Amino acid sequence: MHLFLNGIKRHYRKEINRCQSCGMPLIYDKQYLSGNIYCSYCHDGISFIKNNITLGEMQRKIDHLLLSKNSNIIIRIYMYLRLATLKRWRRL
């Protein structure tokens, strides 16, 4: 039971600490600076690296990346839907 709970906690930490642009868990960003909500692939600390990208383009980009890594279709669908909930793409 203890291992199960630790697994849930680890997954939860990854889920809440995602880049608010591409959805990547920030723990995987080697250049991550504590306190940032965006990964170094999306944001250079001053502005977005690809400022003109749309949500649809980002969804396709992430889907192609996940497809190249042979990710499960469930993960690909989840990330496609999850991107729209991130801060950069959320409509107020």
HELIX and SHEET records of a PDB file:
HELIX    1   1 HIS A    2  ILE A   16  1                                  15    
HELIX    2   2 LEU A   26  TYR A   28  5                                   3    
HELIX    3   3 LEU A   55  SER A   68  1                                  14    
HELIX    4   4 ILE A   73  LEU A   83  1                                  11    
END                                                                             
